[in-house]
Amino acid sequence: MAPRLSLDCMASAAPILPGATVTVVDQRSIYNGYTGFVQRISGDRAAVLFEGGNWDKLVTLPIKDLSAD
């Protein structure tokens, strides 16, 4: 039988999965404050698609620098 985790050990934020809308929360990033869609996840990084009018950009960022909306 698997050990049970207490509520204190569980993450309070929504999980970041492909298709999720996320916002960049890294103060050092030029993408700070941008909102985009997660396209894929590999290890501890996520490929996020940013769209802005007549441009699209796919950027790979650490998951720790993203916040699920």
VEXPA-145720 format. One record per residue: residue number from 1; residue in one letter; z, y, x of N, C-alpha, C, O in turn. Coordinates in steps of 0.001 Angstrom, whole numbers, plus 500000, padded with zeros to 6 digits. Layout:
<rs>
@seq: NUM&type: a&n_z: Z&n_y: Y&n_x: X&ca_z: Z&ca_y: Y&ca_x: X&c_z: Z&c_y: Y&c_x: X&o_z: Z&o_y: Y&o_x: X
...
</rs>
This chain:
<rs>
@seq: 1&type: m&n_z: 500000&n_y: 498828&n_x: 500839&ca_z: 500000&ca_y: 500000&ca_x: 500000&c_z: 500000&c_y: 501247&c_x: 500893&o_z: 500774&o_y: 501339&o_x: 501846
@seq: 2&type: a&n_z: 499128&n_y: 502197&n_x: 500574&ca_z: 499009&ca_y: 503414&ca_x: 501370&c_z: 500218&c_y: 504318&c_x: 501143&o_z: 500742&o_y: 504396&o_x: 500032
@seq: 3&type: p&n_z: 500656&n_y: 504997&n_x: 502199&ca_z: 501786&ca_y: 505924&ca_x: 502019&c_z: 501384&c_y: 507100&c_x: 501135&o_z: 500240&o_y: 507550&o_x: 501174
@seq: 4&type: r&n_z: 502306&n_y: 507581&n_x: 500357&ca_z: 502048&ca_y: 508712&ca_x: 499463&c_z: 502370&c_y: 510006&c_x: 500184&o_z: 503373&o_y: 510098&o_x: 500892
@seq: 5&type: l&n_z: 501521&n_y: 511004&n_x: 500006&ca_z: 501741&ca_y: 512315&ca_x: 500611&c_z: 502504&c_y: 513193&c_x: 499641&o_z: 502271&o_y: 513159&o_x: 498433
@seq: 6&type: s&n_z: 503402&n_y: 513966&n_x: 500176&ca_z: 504101&ca_y: 514915&ca_x: 499314&c_z: 503172&c_y: 516084&c_x: 499011&o_z: 502166&o_y: 516271&o_x: 499696
@seq: 7&type: l&n_z: 503492&n_y: 516853&n_x: 498013&ca_z: 502666&ca_y: 518002&ca_x: 497646&c_z: 502618&c_y: 519036&c_x: 498762&o_z: 501656&o_y: 519798&o_x: 498856
@seq: 8&type: d&n_z: 503649&n_y: 519074&n_x: 499614&ca_z: 503670&ca_y: 520032&ca_x: 500718&c_z: 502593&c_y: 519722&c_x: 501752&o_z: 502131&o_y: 520630&o_x: 502443
@seq: 9&type: c&n_z: 502181&n_y: 518453&n_x: 501875&ca_z: 501193&ca_y: 518057&ca_x: 502873&c_z: 499769&c_y: 518256&c_x: 502390&o_z: 498847&o_y: 518253&o_x: 503206
@seq: 10&type: m&n_z: 499558&n_y: 518426&n_x: 501103&ca_z: 498216&ca_y: 518547&ca_x: 500561&c_z: 497698&c_y: 519968&c_x: 500714&o_z: 498453&o_y: 520937&o_x: 500634
@seq: 11&type: a&n_z: 496404&n_y: 520068&n_x: 500933&ca_z: 495786&ca_y: 521388&ca_x: 501056&c_z: 495755&c_y: 522070&c_x: 499697&o_z: 495497&o_y: 521425&o_x: 498681
@seq: 12&type: s&n_z: 496011&n_y: 523342&n_x: 499675&ca_z: 496029&ca_y: 524074&ca_x: 498413&c_z: 494658&c_y: 524653&c_x: 498078&o_z: 494392&o_y: 524984&o_x: 496923
@seq: 13&type: a&n_z: 493785&n_y: 524777&n_x: 499078&ca_z: 492462&ca_y: 525355&ca_x: 498852&c_z: 491506&c_y: 524293&c_x: 498312&o_z: 491700&o_y: 523096&o_x: 498521
@seq: 14&type: a&n_z: 490478&n_y: 524757&n_x: 497620&ca_z: 489453&ca_y: 523853&ca_x: 497115&c_z: 488679&c_y: 523267&c_x: 498299&o_z: 488469&o_y: 523951&o_x: 499300
@seq: 15&type: p&n_z: 488256&n_y: 522010&n_x: 498189&ca_z: 487493&ca_y: 521418&ca_x: 499300&c_z: 486117&c_y: 522065&c_x: 499425&o_z: 485529&o_y: 522510&o_x: 498440
@seq: 16&type: i&n_z: 485628&n_y: 522104&n_x: 500643&ca_z: 484297&ca_y: 522657&ca_x: 500899&c_z: 483335&c_y: 521483&c_x: 501002&o_z: 483419&o_y: 520676&o_x: 501927
@seq: 17&type: l&n_z: 482423&n_y: 521399&n_x: 500044&ca_z: 481447&ca_y: 520326&ca_x: 499959&c_z: 480052&c_y: 520922&c_x: 499851&o_z: 479912&o_y: 522095&o_x: 499503
@seq: 18&type: p&n_z: 479006&n_y: 520131&n_x: 500144&ca_z: 477647&ca_y: 520649&ca_x: 499957&c_z: 477438&c_y: 521142&c_x: 498525&o_z: 477820&o_y: 520474&o_x: 497564
@seq: 19&type: g&n_z: 476831&n_y: 522311&n_x: 498401&ca_z: 476615&ca_y: 522925&ca_x: 497101&c_z: 477667&c_y: 523956&c_x: 496731&o_z: 477489&o_y: 524713&o_x: 495776
@seq: 20&type: a&n_z: 478777&n_y: 523991&n_x: 497492&ca_z: 479857&ca_y: 524937&ca_x: 497206&c_z: 479468&c_y: 526345&c_x: 497660&o_z: 478724&o_y: 526520&o_x: 498625
@seq: 21&type: t&n_z: 479981&n_y: 527329&n_x: 496953&ca_z: 479824&ca_y: 528724&ca_x: 497349&c_z: 481001&c_y: 529075&c_x: 498249&o_z: 482155&o_y: 528846&o_x: 497887
@seq: 22&type: v&n_z: 480711&n_y: 529631&n_x: 499420&ca_z: 481760&ca_y: 529964&ca_x: 500385&c_z: 481581&c_y: 531391&c_x: 500887&o_z: 480491&o_y: 531960&o_x: 500818
@seq: 23&type: t&n_z: 482673&n_y: 531956&n_x: 501395&ca_z: 482661&ca_y: 533283&ca_x: 502013&c_z: 483175&c_y: 533150&c_x: 503441&o_z: 484140&o_y: 532426&o_x: 503690
@seq: 24&type: v&n_z: 482543&n_y: 533836&n_x: 504366&ca_z: 482969&ca_y: 533812&ca_x: 505770&c_z: 484197&c_y: 534710&c_x: 505912&o_z: 484188&o_y: 535861&o_x: 505474
@seq: 25&type: v&n_z: 485258&n_y: 534173&n_x: 506531&ca_z: 486514&ca_y: 534923&ca_x: 506677&c_z: 486920&c_y: 535107&c_x: 508139&o_z: 488092&o_y: 535351&o_x: 508425
@seq: 26&type: d&n_z: 485970&n_y: 534993&n_x: 509066&ca_z: 486240&ca_y: 535200&ca_x: 510492&c_z: 485992&c_y: 536663&c_x: 510830&o_z: 484858&o_y: 537134&o_x: 510743
@seq: 27&type: q&n_z: 487043&n_y: 537391&n_x: 511218&ca_z: 486940&ca_y: 538817&ca_x: 511513&c_z: 486007&c_y: 539111&c_x: 512693&o_z: 485475&o_y: 540217&o_x: 512791
@seq: 28&type: r&n_z: 485800&n_y: 538137&n_x: 513588&ca_z: 484955&ca_y: 538353&ca_x: 514763&c_z: 483482&c_y: 538057&c_x: 514497&o_z: 482635&o_y: 538357&o_x: 515339
@seq: 29&type: s&n_z: 483164&n_y: 537478&n_x: 513352&ca_z: 481789&ca_y: 537073&ca_x: 513051&c_z: 480990&c_y: 538224&c_x: 512448&o_z: 481524&o_y: 539030&o_x: 511686
@seq: 30&type: i&n_z: 479707&n_y: 538293&n_x: 512794&ca_z: 478853&ca_y: 539304&ca_x: 512174&c_z: 478587&c_y: 538962&c_x: 510711&o_z: 478103&o_y: 539804&o_x: 509954
@seq: 31&type: y&n_z: 478899&n_y: 537731&n_x: 510312&ca_z: 478718&ca_y: 537296&ca_x: 508923&c_z: 480003&c_y: 537432&c_x: 508102&o_z: 480050&o_y: 536970&o_x: 506962
@seq: 32&type: n&n_z: 481037&n_y: 538053&n_x: 508657&ca_z: 482301&ca_y: 538208&ca_x: 507932&c_z: 482064&c_y: 538908&c_x: 506590&o_z: 481475&o_y: 539987&o_x: 506530
@seq: 33&type: g&n_z: 482535&n_y: 538269&n_x: 505522&ca_z: 482383&ca_y: 538832&ca_x: 504180&c_z: 481132&c_y: 538367&c_x: 503457&o_z: 481009&o_y: 538568&o_x: 502249
@seq: 34&type: y&n_z: 480192&n_y: 537744&n_x: 504180&ca_z: 478982&ca_y: 537238&ca_x: 503535&c_z: 479329&c_y: 536016&c_x: 502689&o_z: 480214&o_y: 535238&o_x: 503047
@seq: 35&type: t&n_z: 478637&n_y: 535853&n_x: 501576&ca_z: 478806&ca_y: 534701&ca_x: 500701&c_z: 477512&c_y: 533902&c_x: 500689&o_z: 476421&o_y: 534460&o_x: 500578
@seq: 36&type: g&n_z: 477652&n_y: 532582&n_x: 500804&ca_z: 476473&ca_y: 531722&ca_x: 500824&c_z: 476774&c_y: 530356&c_x: 500244&o_z: 477871&o_y: 530110&o_x: 499742
@seq: 37&type: f&n_z: 475784&n_y: 529459&n_x: 500315&ca_z: 475884&ca_y: 528112&ca_x: 499771&c_z: 475895&c_y: 527099&c_x: 500903&o_z: 475077&o_y: 527183&o_x: 501820
@seq: 38&type: v&n_z: 476815&n_y: 526141&n_x: 500847&ca_z: 476876&ca_y: 525086&ca_x: 501852&c_z: 475713&c_y: 524126&c_x: 501624&o_z: 475556&o_y: 523576&o_x: 500534
@seq: 39&type: q&n_z: 474902&n_y: 523930&n_x: 502659&ca_z: 473763&ca_y: 523012&ca_x: 502582&c_z: 474132&c_y: 521618&c_x: 503076&o_z: 473761&o_y: 520619&o_x: 502461
@seq: 40&type: r&n_z: 474863&n_y: 521552&n_x: 504185&ca_z: 475286&ca_y: 520253&ca_x: 504725&c_z: 476515&c_y: 520462&c_x: 505607&o_z: 476813&o_y: 521568&o_x: 506059
@seq: 41&type: i&n_z: 477212&n_y: 519352&n_x: 505830&ca_z: 478415&ca_y: 519357&ca_x: 506665&c_z: 478250&c_y: 518288&c_x: 507727&o_z: 477825&o_y: 517170&o_x: 507437
@seq: 42&type: s&n_z: 478591&n_y: 518639&n_x: 508966&ca_z: 478540&ca_y: 517698&ca_x: 510074&c_z: 479779&c_y: 517914&c_x: 510932&o_z: 479910&o_y: 518937&o_x: 511603
@seq: 43&type: g&n_z: 480672&n_y: 516956&n_x: 510904&ca_z: 481914&ca_y: 517080&ca_x: 511671&c_z: 482765&c_y: 518211&c_x: 511128&o_z: 483128&o_y: 518216&o_x: 509952
@seq: 44&type: d&n_z: 483085&n_y: 519177&n_x: 511992&ca_z: 483924&ca_y: 520304&ca_x: 511586&c_z: 483113&c_y: 521579&c_x: 511366&o_z: 483666&o_y: 522678&o_x: 511371
@seq: 45&type: r&n_z: 481790&n_y: 521429&n_x: 511173&ca_z: 480908&ca_y: 522587&ca_x: 510968&c_z: 480122&c_y: 522418&c_x: 509679&o_z: 479863&o_y: 521299&o_x: 509234
@seq: 46&type: a&n_z: 479750&n_y: 523537&n_x: 509089&ca_z: 478958&ca_y: 523528&ca_x: 507863&c_z: 477744&c_y: 524434&c_x: 508034&o_z: 477840&o_y: 525510&o_x: 508625
@seq: 47&type: a&n_z: 476606&n_y: 523992&n_x: 507515&ca_z: 475397&ca_y: 524821&ca_x: 507498&c_z: 475426&c_y: 525602&c_x: 506187&o_z: 475419&o_y: 525015&o_x: 505105
@seq: 48&type: v&n_z: 475458&n_y: 526929&n_x: 506295&ca_z: 475574&ca_y: 527802&ca_x: 505128&c_z: 474295&c_y: 528617&c_x: 504986&o_z: 473821&o_y: 529220&o_x: 505949
@seq: 49&type: l&n_z: 473743&n_y: 528630&n_x: 503779&ca_z: 472522&ca_y: 529380&ca_x: 503495&c_z: 472901&c_y: 530722&c_x: 502890&o_z: 473539&o_y: 530792&o_x: 501839
@seq: 50&type: f&n_z: 472494&n_y: 531792&n_x: 503577&ca_z: 472690&ca_y: 533147&ca_x: 503069&c_z: 471349&c_y: 533642&c_x: 502549&o_z: 470325&o_y: 533475&o_x: 503212
@seq: 51&type: e&n_z: 471346&n_y: 534251&n_x: 501363&ca_z: 470130&ca_y: 534798&ca_x: 500778&c_z: 470349&c_y: 536277&c_x: 500504&o_z: 471397&o_y: 536672&o_x: 499994
@seq: 52&type: g&n_z: 469364&n_y: 537088&n_x: 500840&ca_z: 469509&ca_y: 538515&ca_x: 500617&c_z: 468183&c_y: 539178&c_x: 500328&o_z: 467504&o_y: 539642&o_x: 501244
@seq: 53&type: g&n_z: 467812&n_y: 539224&n_x: 499070&ca_z: 466562&ca_y: 539886&ca_x: 498711&c_z: 465360&c_y: 539144&c_x: 499239&o_z: 465011&o_y: 538078&o_x: 498731
@seq: 54&type: n&n_z: 464716&n_y: 539701&n_x: 500263&ca_z: 463503&ca_y: 539089&ca_x: 500798&c_z: 463760&c_y: 538267&c_x: 502064&o_z: 462815&o_y: 537971&o_x: 502796
@seq: 55&type: w&n_z: 465015&n_y: 537890&n_x: 502342&ca_z: 465308&ca_y: 537084&ca_x: 503526&c_z: 466274&c_y: 535958&c_x: 503186&o_z: 467105&o_y: 536093&o_x: 502287
@seq: 56&type: d&n_z: 466162&n_y: 534852&n_x: 503903&ca_z: 467083&ca_y: 533715&ca_x: 503827&c_z: 467465&c_y: 533365&c_x: 505256&o_z: 466640&o_y: 533473&o_x: 506163
@seq: 57&type: k&n_z: 468708&n_y: 532948&n_x: 505464&ca_z: 469136&ca_y: 532569&ca_x: 506810&c_z: 470103&c_y: 531398&c_x: 506696&o_z: 471061&o_y: 531448&o_x: 505925
@seq: 58&type: l&n_z: 469852&n_y: 530355&n_x: 507461&ca_z: 470730&ca_y: 529196&ca_x: 507522&c_z: 471523&c_y: 529273&c_x: 508820&o_z: 470947&o_y: 529285&o_x: 509908
@seq: 59&type: v&n_z: 472860&n_y: 529325&n_x: 508699&ca_z: 473733&ca_y: 529498&ca_x: 509858&c_z: 474772&c_y: 528378&c_x: 509859&o_z: 475324&o_y: 528035&o_x: 508814
@seq: 60&type: t&n_z: 475036&n_y: 527809&n_x: 511043&ca_z: 476070&ca_y: 526789&ca_x: 511184&c_z: 477359&c_y: 527458&c_x: 511639&o_z: 477393&o_y: 528156&o_x: 512653
@seq: 61&type: l&n_z: 478435&n_y: 527229&n_x: 510858&ca_z: 479730&ca_y: 527866&ca_x: 511126&c_z: 480848&c_y: 526826&c_x: 511076&o_z: 480718&o_y: 525820&o_x: 510379
@seq: 62&type: p&n_z: 481942&n_y: 527053&n_x: 511804&ca_z: 483094&ca_y: 526165&ca_x: 511682&c_z: 483680&c_y: 526233&c_x: 510274&o_z: 483786&o_y: 527315&o_x: 509696
@seq: 63&type: i&n_z: 484059&n_y: 525088&n_x: 509725&ca_z: 484615&ca_y: 525050&ca_x: 508369&c_z: 485880&c_y: 525895&c_x: 508275&o_z: 486162&o_y: 526473&o_x: 507226
@seq: 64&type: k&n_z: 486646&n_y: 525970&n_x: 509366&ca_z: 487896&ca_y: 526748&ca_x: 509336&c_z: 487646&c_y: 528237&c_x: 509102&o_z: 488565&o_y: 528961&o_x: 508720
@seq: 65&type: d&n_z: 486416&n_y: 528703&n_x: 509325&ca_z: 486071&ca_y: 530111&ca_x: 509132&c_z: 485500&c_y: 530392&c_x: 507754&o_z: 485003&o_y: 531490&o_x: 507505
@seq: 66&type: l&n_z: 485564&n_y: 529403&n_x: 506843&ca_z: 484993&ca_y: 529557&ca_x: 505506&c_z: 486082&c_y: 529449&c_x: 504453&o_z: 487073&o_y: 528739&o_x: 504626
@seq: 67&type: s&n_z: 485878&n_y: 530161&n_x: 503367&ca_z: 486797&ca_y: 530108&ca_x: 502225&c_z: 485983&c_y: 529765&c_x: 500985&o_z: 484991&o_y: 530430&o_x: 500686
@seq: 68&type: a&n_z: 486401&n_y: 528725&n_x: 500264&ca_z: 485706&ca_y: 528314&ca_x: 499046&c_z: 485978&c_y: 529333&c_x: 497949&o_z: 487113&o_y: 529772&o_x: 497767
@seq: 69&type: d&n_z: 484927&n_y: 529707&n_x: 497216&ca_z: 485079&ca_y: 530676&ca_x: 496120&c_z: 485294&c_y: 529962&c_x: 494797&o_z: 485443&o_y: 530612&o_x: 493762
</rs>
